[in-house]
Amino acid sequence: MPEGLGEGTAPDPSRQGEMTVLVLSGGIALGAFEAGVYAGLAEAGRAEPDWLLGSSAGALNAAIIAGNPPGRRVEALRQFWKGVSGDPTPWTSFLLGPPPSAGAWRRAYGKAAVMQSLLLGRPGLFQPRIMGGDLAGRAPSLYDLAPLRRRLPDCLDFERLNHASAPRLSVVATDVVSGERVVFDTRRDRIGPEHLLASCALLPVFAPVEVEGRLLGDGGLSSNAPLDLLLGEVGEEPVFCLLVELFAQRGSRPRTLAASASRAGDLAFGNQTRRLVEACEREFRLRALIAEVAERLPPALREGREIGPLLREAGGPRRLTLLVLGQRAGLDEAGLGKVFDFSPLAVEERWLAGAAALREGLRRIGEEAGQIAAPGLVLHEVEG
């Protein structure tokens, strides 16, 4: 067993017997928000996650959490996000300090950070390809994820990640030929760097990755926040599920072409998650209806060979507390290019916003300020 694998934090006594699940979505540089959410979770002394599910940047964050001992997970996330950030105007920052959180200087700073990433790539994450060509005999792309492949072993221990005592990890990718969602799960698969790179390979920005004979791309193309994987694979124990969505469904009226493009991206991914939450509500209502009908059946019929398996398949958690945290970019962030803003200011703002959203979510849970969306399902929604 790797050193320290049995370490852990003391669980919250009020949540004994409850399964903790984290669902982390993709969003490239926006993923710093998720790291802040986990930092807030650790600071609050909540139970460590039993299961992590992620796509793209969410898959990276989830793997770093699962691949480090509990006491080092926040620091590992901090080191990863600090390592991929870069100041686009170092001399200005040295002389004048960082820009304010809003205003013309902040907007110019964000745009400069985006241009820095697009022109030069990000150390430890991606590098430009020459003319976007097919340099390695693979599908063409603008950038190469080779720096991330080299860096991953320094960010997490793959032996730990795949160990039976580590949190369960599910990573989502998309078969770019068939369009199917592909899920890699440490309960049945050995997850390595290639699986994480495949989950992050957003075409045509990054080239798809061939894994086990399939050409795979970004998980967000099929399931950016794979909440649905949870419902079919848990028992009857109560579940606390924390879902982080990096693209805000709600927004403001776009007044420029760039703002319209940025809003379209938010809607495409944010509405995808909204539909999953609505499907979860419908499933819990249907389960409650099936349970009510089953109670009226004679015992022999209810436990019979034909009806019994159907009723067992319709089972699931007796209680699901679903906390949905949404990241909403500031008005003076870099618009359409915000997902490539790796400036230290943006990374820190997102981290702090994630931690603050988590604290607000836990406050609402403590005050029972959510809505009973369906029998057995309590829904809390917070926008950071």
C-alpha positions as CSV (number, residue, x, y, z in Angstrom):
1,M,0.0,0.0,0.0
2,P,1.4,3.4,-0.9
3,E,2.5,5.5,2.1
4,G,-0.3,7.3,3.9
5,L,-3.1,5.6,2.0
6,G,-5.0,5.0,5.1
7,E,-4.9,8.6,6.2
8,G,-8.1,10.6,6.3
9,T,-10.0,13.5,8.0
10,A,-12.5,12.9,10.7
11,P,-16.0,12.7,9.2
12,D,-18.7,15.1,10.1
13,P,-20.7,13.2,12.8
14,S,-23.9,14.7,11.5
15,R,-23.4,13.0,8.1
16,Q,-22.6,9.5,9.4
17,G,-23.9,6.8,7.0
18,E,-24.2,9.2,4.1
19,M,-22.3,8.7,0.9
20,T,-20.5,11.8,-0.5
21,V,-20.2,12.3,-4.2
22,L,-18.6,15.1,-6.2
23,V,-19.6,15.7,-9.9
24,L,-17.1,18.1,-11.5
25,S,-17.8,19.5,-15.0
26,G,-15.4,20.7,-17.7
27,G,-14.4,24.3,-18.5
28,I,-10.6,24.5,-19.1
29,A,-9.3,27.5,-17.0
30,L,-12.6,27.8,-15.2
31,G,-11.8,24.6,-13.4
32,A,-10.0,26.6,-10.7
33,F,-13.5,27.3,-9.3
34,E,-13.9,23.5,-8.6
35,A,-10.5,23.4,-6.8
36,G,-11.8,26.2,-4.6
37,V,-15.0,24.3,-4.0
38,Y,-13.0,21.3,-2.8
39,A,-10.8,23.5,-0.6
40,G,-14.0,24.9,1.0
41,L,-15.3,21.4,1.5
42,A,-12.1,20.3,3.3
43,E,-12.0,23.5,5.4
44,A,-15.6,22.8,6.5
45,G,-14.5,19.4,7.8
46,R,-17.0,17.5,5.6
47,A,-16.5,13.9,4.9
48,E,-14.0,13.1,2.1
49,P,-15.7,12.1,-1.2
50,D,-16.5,8.4,-1.7
51,W,-16.9,8.9,-5.4
52,L,-15.7,11.5,-7.9
53,L,-17.1,11.9,-11.4
54,G,-15.6,14.3,-13.9
55,S,-15.3,15.5,-17.5
56,S,-12.4,17.5,-18.9
57,A,-11.0,19.9,-16.3
58,G,-13.3,18.3,-13.8
59,A,-11.7,15.0,-14.6
60,L,-8.3,16.5,-13.9
61,N,-9.4,18.0,-10.6
62,A,-11.1,14.7,-9.6
63,A,-8.0,12.7,-10.4
64,I,-5.7,15.0,-8.4
65,I,-8.1,14.6,-5.4
66,A,-8.3,10.9,-5.7
67,G,-4.5,10.5,-6.4
68,N,-3.4,12.3,-3.3
69,P,-3.8,11.6,0.5
70,P,-6.6,13.6,2.2
71,G,-4.2,15.9,4.0
72,R,-2.4,16.9,0.8
73,R,-5.3,17.2,-1.7
74,V,-5.9,21.0,-1.3
75,E,-2.1,21.7,-1.6
76,A,-1.9,19.4,-4.7
77,L,-4.7,21.3,-6.4
78,R,-3.1,24.6,-5.4
79,Q,0.2,23.6,-6.9
80,F,-1.4,22.4,-10.1
81,W,-3.4,25.6,-10.7
82,K,-0.6,27.9,-9.7
83,G,1.7,26.0,-12.0
84,V,-0.4,26.5,-15.1
85,S,-1.2,30.2,-14.4
86,G,0.9,33.0,-15.8
87,D,1.0,36.8,-15.5
88,P,0.5,38.4,-19.0
89,T,1.9,41.7,-17.9
90,P,4.6,40.9,-15.3
91,W,6.4,44.3,-15.4
92,T,3.1,46.2,-14.9
93,S,2.2,43.9,-12.1
94,F,5.6,44.3,-10.5
95,L,5.4,48.1,-10.6
96,L,1.7,48.7,-10.0
97,G,0.4,45.5,-8.5
98,P,-2.4,43.4,-9.9
99,P,-5.4,45.1,-11.6
100,P,-8.6,45.7,-9.7
101,S,-11.4,43.2,-9.9
102,A,-13.4,45.3,-12.4
103,G,-12.9,48.1,-14.9
104,A,-11.0,48.7,-18.1
105,W,-7.6,47.6,-16.7
106,R,-9.1,44.3,-15.6
107,R,-10.7,43.7,-19.0
108,A,-7.4,44.5,-20.8
109,Y,-5.5,42.3,-18.4
110,G,-7.9,39.4,-19.0
111,K,-7.6,39.8,-22.8
112,A,-3.8,39.8,-22.5
113,A,-3.9,36.6,-20.5
114,V,-6.1,34.9,-23.2
115,M,-3.7,36.1,-26.0
116,Q,-0.7,34.8,-24.0
117,S,-2.4,31.3,-23.7
118,L,-3.5,31.2,-27.3
119,L,-0.1,32.3,-28.7
120,L,2.3,30.6,-26.3
121,G,0.3,27.9,-24.7
122,R,0.5,27.2,-21.0
123,P,3.6,25.5,-19.3
124,G,2.6,22.1,-17.9
125,L,-0.6,22.1,-19.8
126,F,-0.5,22.6,-23.6
127,Q,1.7,24.0,-26.3
128,P,0.9,25.3,-29.8
129,R,1.3,23.0,-32.8
130,I,3.1,24.4,-35.8
131,M,0.4,25.7,-38.2
132,G,-2.1,23.4,-36.4
133,G,-0.8,20.5,-38.5
134,D,-1.0,16.8,-38.1
135,L,2.5,16.5,-36.6
136,A,2.2,13.1,-34.9
137,G,0.1,11.2,-37.4
138,R,-3.1,12.0,-35.4
139,A,-6.1,14.2,-36.0
140,P,-5.1,17.8,-36.5
141,S,-5.4,20.3,-33.7
142,L,-4.2,23.7,-32.6
143,Y,-2.5,22.6,-29.4
144,D,-0.7,19.6,-28.0
145,L,-1.4,18.2,-24.5
146,A,2.1,16.7,-24.3
147,P,3.1,19.0,-21.4
148,L,0.1,17.9,-19.4
149,R,1.0,14.2,-20.0
150,R,4.6,14.9,-18.7
151,R,3.3,16.8,-15.7
152,L,0.5,14.5,-14.4
153,P,2.8,12.1,-12.5
154,D,4.1,15.1,-10.5
155,C,0.5,16.1,-9.6
156,L,-0.9,12.7,-8.5
157,D,0.0,9.2,-7.7
158,F,-1.6,6.8,-10.2
159,E,-0.9,3.8,-7.9
160,R,-2.9,5.6,-5.2
161,L,-5.6,6.7,-7.6
162,N,-6.2,3.1,-8.7
163,H,-6.0,1.5,-5.3
164,A,-9.1,-0.1,-3.8
165,S,-8.9,2.2,-0.7
166,A,-8.9,5.4,-2.8
167,P,-12.2,7.2,-3.6
168,R,-13.9,5.8,-6.7
169,L,-13.1,7.8,-9.8
170,S,-15.2,7.9,-13.0
171,V,-13.8,9.8,-16.0
172,V,-15.9,10.7,-19.0
173,A,-14.7,11.0,-22.6
174,T,-16.5,10.9,-26.0
175,D,-15.9,8.6,-29.0
176,V,-15.4,11.1,-31.8
177,V,-16.3,8.5,-34.4
178,S,-19.5,7.0,-33.0
179,G,-20.5,9.9,-30.7
180,E,-20.9,7.6,-27.8
181,R,-20.1,8.5,-24.2
182,V,-17.2,6.5,-22.8
183,V,-16.7,6.1,-19.1
184,F,-13.6,4.9,-17.4
185,D,-14.1,3.8,-13.8
186,T,-11.5,2.7,-11.2
187,R,-13.9,-0.1,-10.1
188,R,-13.3,-1.9,-13.4
189,D,-10.5,0.0,-15.3
190,R,-7.0,1.1,-14.5
191,I,-7.0,4.9,-15.2
192,G,-3.8,6.4,-16.5
193,P,-2.6,9.6,-18.0
194,E,-4.1,8.7,-21.4
195,H,-7.6,8.5,-20.0
196,L,-7.3,12.0,-18.4
197,L,-5.9,13.5,-21.6
198,A,-8.7,11.9,-23.6
199,S,-11.3,13.5,-21.3
200,C,-9.6,16.9,-21.9
201,A,-9.2,16.6,-25.7
202,L,-11.7,19.3,-26.9
203,L,-11.7,19.2,-30.7
204,P,-10.2,21.1,-32.6
205,V,-8.3,22.8,-29.8
206,F,-6.7,19.6,-28.7
207,A,-6.2,16.4,-30.7
208,P,-8.3,13.3,-29.7
209,V,-6.5,10.5,-27.9
210,E,-6.6,6.9,-28.9
211,V,-7.4,4.6,-26.0
212,E,-8.0,0.9,-26.3
213,G,-8.6,1.2,-30.0
214,R,-11.1,4.1,-29.8
215,L,-10.4,7.7,-30.7
216,L,-11.6,9.8,-27.8
217,G,-12.3,13.5,-27.3
218,D,-13.5,15.8,-24.5
219,G,-16.1,14.3,-22.1
220,G,-18.0,17.6,-22.2
221,L,-19.1,16.8,-25.8
222,S,-21.3,14.1,-24.5
223,S,-21.7,14.6,-20.8
224,N,-20.1,17.7,-19.2
225,A,-21.5,17.0,-15.7
226,P,-22.2,13.2,-15.6
227,L,-24.8,13.3,-12.8
228,D,-26.8,10.5,-14.4
229,L,-24.0,8.0,-13.7
230,L,-24.7,8.3,-10.0
231,L,-28.3,7.3,-9.9
232,G,-28.0,3.8,-11.4
233,E,-25.1,2.7,-9.2
234,V,-25.8,3.6,-5.6
235,G,-27.6,1.6,-2.9
236,E,-30.2,2.7,-0.5
237,E,-27.9,4.7,1.8
238,P,-28.5,8.5,1.8
239,V,-26.3,10.5,-0.6
240,F,-24.9,14.0,-0.5
241,C,-24.0,15.0,-4.1
242,L,-22.1,18.2,-4.8
243,L,-22.4,19.1,-8.5
244,V,-20.2,21.9,-9.9
245,E,-21.2,23.5,-13.2
246,L,-18.7,26.0,-14.7
247,F,-21.0,27.6,-17.3
248,A,-23.8,29.7,-15.9
249,Q,-27.2,29.0,-17.2
250,R,-28.4,32.4,-16.1
251,G,-26.8,35.5,-17.5
252,S,-27.4,39.0,-18.9
253,R,-28.3,40.5,-22.2
254,P,-25.3,40.3,-24.6
255,R,-24.3,43.6,-26.1
256,T,-21.4,42.7,-28.2
257,L,-20.6,39.9,-30.7
258,A,-18.0,38.5,-28.3
259,A,-20.5,38.6,-25.4
260,S,-23.1,36.7,-27.6
261,A,-20.5,34.0,-28.4
262,S,-19.6,33.7,-24.7
263,R,-23.2,33.4,-23.8
264,A,-23.8,30.7,-26.4
265,G,-21.1,28.6,-24.7
266,D,-22.6,29.1,-21.3
267,L,-26.1,28.1,-22.5
268,A,-24.8,25.1,-24.4
269,F,-23.2,23.5,-21.4
270,G,-25.3,25.1,-18.6
271,N,-28.5,23.9,-20.1
272,Q,-27.1,20.5,-20.5
273,T,-26.6,20.3,-16.8
274,R,-30.0,21.8,-16.1
275,R,-31.6,19.0,-18.1
276,L,-29.8,16.4,-16.1
277,V,-31.0,17.9,-12.8
278,E,-34.6,17.9,-14.2
279,A,-34.2,14.3,-15.2
280,C,-33.0,13.5,-11.7
281,E,-36.2,15.1,-10.4
282,R,-38.4,13.1,-12.7
283,E,-36.6,9.9,-11.8
284,F,-37.2,10.4,-8.1
285,R,-40.9,11.2,-8.7
286,L,-41.1,8.0,-10.8
287,R,-39.4,5.9,-8.1
288,A,-41.8,7.3,-5.5
289,L,-44.8,6.4,-7.7
290,I,-43.4,2.9,-8.3
291,A,-42.8,2.3,-4.6
292,E,-46.4,3.4,-3.9
293,V,-47.8,1.0,-6.5
294,A,-45.6,-1.8,-5.2
295,E,-47.0,-1.4,-1.7
296,R,-50.5,-2.2,-3.1
297,L,-49.4,-5.4,-4.8
298,P,-49.8,-8.8,-3.1
299,P,-46.5,-10.0,-1.6
300,A,-46.4,-13.0,-3.9
301,L,-46.6,-10.7,-6.9
302,R,-44.3,-8.1,-5.6
303,E,-41.6,-10.6,-4.9
304,G,-42.2,-12.8,-7.9
305,R,-39.9,-13.6,-10.7
306,E,-41.4,-11.1,-13.1
307,I,-42.1,-8.0,-11.0
308,G,-39.4,-8.4,-8.3
309,P,-36.4,-7.6,-10.5
310,L,-38.2,-4.5,-11.9
311,L,-38.9,-3.2,-8.4
312,R,-35.3,-3.8,-7.3
313,E,-34.0,-2.0,-10.4
314,A,-36.2,1.0,-9.6
315,G,-34.5,1.3,-6.2
316,G,-31.8,3.8,-5.2
317,P,-30.9,6.2,-2.4
318,R,-33.6,6.8,0.1
319,R,-32.5,10.4,0.3
320,L,-30.4,12.5,-2.1
321,T,-29.3,16.0,-1.1
322,L,-28.2,17.6,-4.3
323,L,-26.1,20.8,-4.0
324,V,-25.6,22.5,-7.4
325,L,-22.9,25.2,-7.5
326,G,-22.7,27.3,-10.6
327,Q,-19.8,29.5,-11.6
328,R,-20.7,32.8,-13.1
329,A,-17.9,34.8,-14.7
330,G,-17.6,38.4,-13.8
331,L,-18.7,41.1,-16.3
332,D,-15.1,42.2,-16.8
333,E,-13.6,38.7,-17.4
334,A,-12.4,37.9,-20.9
335,G,-15.8,37.0,-22.5
336,L,-15.5,34.2,-25.0
337,G,-11.9,33.7,-24.2
338,K,-12.4,33.3,-20.4
339,V,-11.7,29.6,-20.6
340,F,-8.1,30.5,-21.7
341,D,-7.6,33.1,-19.0
342,F,-5.0,31.5,-16.8
343,S,-3.8,34.7,-15.2
344,P,-3.0,34.4,-11.5
345,L,-5.7,37.0,-10.8
346,A,-8.4,34.9,-12.6
347,V,-7.3,31.7,-11.0
348,E,-7.3,33.1,-7.5
349,E,-10.7,34.9,-8.1
350,R,-12.2,31.6,-9.3
351,W,-10.7,29.6,-6.4
352,L,-12.1,32.1,-3.8
353,A,-15.5,32.2,-5.6
354,G,-15.7,28.4,-5.4
355,A,-14.9,28.3,-1.7
356,A,-17.4,31.0,-1.0
357,A,-20.1,29.2,-3.0
358,L,-19.4,26.0,-1.1
359,R,-19.8,27.8,2.2
360,E,-23.1,29.4,1.1
361,G,-24.3,26.0,0.0
362,L,-23.5,24.3,3.3
363,R,-25.2,27.2,5.1
364,R,-28.4,26.6,3.2
365,I,-28.2,22.9,3.8
366,G,-27.7,23.6,7.5
367,E,-30.7,25.8,7.5
368,E,-32.7,23.4,5.4
369,A,-33.2,26.2,2.9
370,G,-33.5,24.0,-0.2
371,Q,-36.5,22.9,-2.1
372,I,-38.0,19.4,-2.0
373,A,-37.8,18.8,-5.7
374,A,-39.3,15.3,-5.5
375,P,-39.9,12.7,-2.7
376,G,-36.5,11.9,-1.3
377,L,-34.7,14.6,-3.3
378,V,-33.7,17.9,-1.7
379,L,-32.2,20.5,-4.1
380,H,-30.0,23.4,-3.2
381,E,-28.7,25.8,-5.9
382,V,-26.0,28.4,-5.5
383,E,-24.5,30.6,-8.1
384,G,-20.9,31.8,-7.3
